[in-house]
Structure formats: structure tokens, C-alpha cells
Amino acid sequence: MKIDIVSVFPEYFEVLNLSLMGKAQSKGLLEITAHNLRDWTHDVHHSVDDTPVGGGAGMVMKPEVWAECLDELLGLPTPNEDDSPDELVFPTSESATSTTEEALDFSEIHDDAIFDDDIEDTENAGEIADIVDGNENKSEAAKATSLPTDESESSSATPVLIFPNPSAPLFTQRDATELSHAEHLLFGCGRYEGYDSRIPDYYRAQGVDVREYSIGDYVLNGGEVAVSVMLEAITRLMPGFMGNPDSIVEESYTGEGALLEHRQYTKPAVWRGLKVPEVLLSGDHGKVDRFRRDEALTRTNEIRPDLIEALDCKALDKADRKT
Ligand code: SAM
């Protein structure tokens, strides 16, 4: 599987060279490349963010920089920005008016934003200088003049494009399983207040399979950790990734009747006065399986009743129903 990751902190992904993920790369099962989004900027500050249209705190990642980067990595032509309609009007609030005089002019917002962007960039100036040192802007090769007209043409060999986003649907084991069969994944890590929402919209319209996922009901500083989480969940399901393939068969959230796993024990049978359940020492596989299944059902009911509610009745046997 080929994996491209775009981030303003590509160094985050050096940890992917460790452990099983590192081994999978050595074996040629995974080919991971972390790209620096700032490589696709053209200004002296290598800015990737701008003030939010409509006002508000923080900065939003600019669509132009992301687009140059994604066009190149997705192998899509970059339309000539001069051909884009420039009479775009952004309503800011209910008080926004539709009259021409009071309508918001994007070029004014953009000019003001340069000042704020400089402030934001000053905070990261040291890190940015290190990151961009020796950078070449790569976009020239990717430039073309027109958008693809045939959707199938652009979607045929393109990767699945994934943006982590706390306000998106939750990433689940089901998604990990599906994506473990993909040939090529491209992750885009958000920062600041997130990325301009038109970025995923635009690539969906080009026929790209675009996914946005949250990894949980909390907010992180950036998408790097979220991408690492998704990547690990996806790649460990690839055939050949785990030393022992059986270890991913009976796990929490796995299979048709997805439950939390039963509790786990190892030797010794008694540790600091605490005993492992007697049945696990019986050698009776049928009894052990039943014990574990009952425990999985009971724990899931206590901890994640939503999973029990979502269970397909067909995934339950007679003994399950008693539990
Ligand atoms: N303003 C956004 C909100 O309130 O929904 C939060 C932006 S967050 C500070 C910056 C970036 O971190 C996001 O664009 C996303 O890429 C990533 N991120 C933060 N929390 C995440 C989560 N729970 N799941 C996935 N990505 C997350």
C-alpha cells in the first residue's frame, strides 16, 4: 500500500519507521512518504493559513496551497486560477446584505489577512525556518490549464483522500477494515482552526473518493496524531502485516457481531493474590469460548450499550441471548 501524508510537521511521522510499521516498510508492504505542505507555497513566509472569512478567532488553512499540493499528488491538472470567477461574495452573518456596495469583497479580506498571517507565522518562525530551509516550490510541474471534464478519467487511479476532522463522522474499525484493502491513501493533516471546507468539496466534485473522519469526541492541535491513529488501525489489518494473522481475528469491534473483547490474562495463575478465572485453566476449549463470549457480552453491555443495540440479532446464538 502506498501512503502519502501532507503536514506542516512531516517530522511527526518519523515514528512510523519503528516497530511493526517500520518492518512493514522494510518488507515492501508499505511505502510511506510524509510531505511538507509548505513546499507548495510561493510567498517568503511559506504561509499556509489565513484569517477566517466571516470573522472569528484563529486561522484557517488556505485552499490554494492545499490544492497545488493535492493536484500534484493526485495527478490532477491545476486549473489556471486566472480563469476562476473573481466576483465571489462571502456572506459573513445574518446581517450580511446582498447589496453590491455592502457585499464582502474577497480581495480586501485577503489583503487584511496578510497582516494577521504574519503574526501567526511569527509564533512558528523558528520551526518554519528549519522546515523550509532549502525548500523548492514544486508546483510548476503540476500546473495545467483546465479542469478534467470526464469524472471517470480523474477518479480511475487516484488515491483515497482522507482528512482528519473533529466535526466529521467517527472513524471506526469498519472504516479501517475497508481502507486496509486500498492501494493508495493520501492523508491531509489540518492545523489551526482547520482547513477551508471547499478543499474536500472540490476534490469530491473531481470524482476523488474523499473521506473526513474524527477519531473521537475531543479536539487535538492538529491532524498528525489522528492520521497516525487511523494509519495504525488500517495497516495492521493488511494481510502479512501482523506476525500472527490470528491476532486480529478476535478483537474488539471486529466481525459481524462486533463486541468489546473479553478480559485477558497470562501466567502466573495467581499473582499478588489475584487468580485468573478457574475455567481458563480447565483445558476445556468449549467452556473457555463460552466464558469469554459471555464476558464480552456483559462488558459490552456495561461499557458500550450502543454496540449491543447495534448488534444484528443473527449474530447472537441461543446462549448469547441468555447472557
Ligand atoms: N476548529 C476545529 C473544530 O472546532 O472542530 C478544530 C480544529 S483542530 C485545532 C486542527 C486540526 O486537528 C483539524 O483540522 C484536524 O485535522 C485535527 N483534529 C483535531 N481533533 C481531531 C479529532 N478529534 N479527530 C480528527 N482530527 C482532529
Residues whose N, C-alpha, C, O or C-beta is under 5 A from the ligand:
A	BS01	SAM	P164 N165 P166 S167 C189 G190 R191 Y192 E193 G194 Y195 Y213 S214 I215 G216 Y218 V219 L220 N221 G222 G223 A226
